């Protein structure tokens, strides 16, 4: 008998993190794919009235929605198999902090910033795309600064916070490619070993690369500096032209 049922979507990063957790814990779960709320069906809406994904149903019928709650619940229920919640109580709450940051801050900004680029994928726009882009870059810098000198987000071992954050960062790297490696070296150093875990690769697959036109606000620090230099050079050229004296025609 299966230990529980996960209703998921193969593409959505919130679902990916939970499936990776199930792999790491070697759990026998039933997996049911849901495309979205518009075709979820009455049975699924009875479990999750908003039709959002994912939803987890334990073997005793206990229903849980929201990915951070599902990750924490599963990791707690099976922590005898592998501890993924931190080494002590303080680390546990730090794990919760980074889960919240990833799900409530980073993914929200990333979704709004990526929508104009990835129009062929459905997402919910929660703010203006330019505002989301600015917030995303600030959040990435916060994350990069935190990861300086660290192998994991919290403590000295892998936690569910790493799984969720890694899944979200993977979405961005598929679009922004090299610019994120160049601009956020600590994120890049942290990201690859976790993404390349066999359990993660079995779920997420090889890291895809989408060739999309990136708006200037998201083209990376090097591109931004080049753009700013070009704008300054253009302004200097205009000012120099305006300062040159005009020719005066003197009649004989």
Secondary structure, DSSP 4 states (H G I P E B T S, - for coil): --SEEEEE-SS-HHHHHHHHHHHHTT--EEEEE---GGG--HHHHHH-TT--S-EEEETTS-EEESHHHHHHHHHHHTTTT---S-SSHHHHHHHHHHHHIIIIIIHHHHHHHHHTT-TTS-----S-HHHHHHHHHHHHHHHHHHHTT-SSSSTTS--HHHHHHHHHHHHHHHHHTHHHHHH-HHHHHHHHHHHTSHHHHHHH-S------PPPGGGS-HHHHHHHHHHHHHHHHHHHHHHHSPPP-----
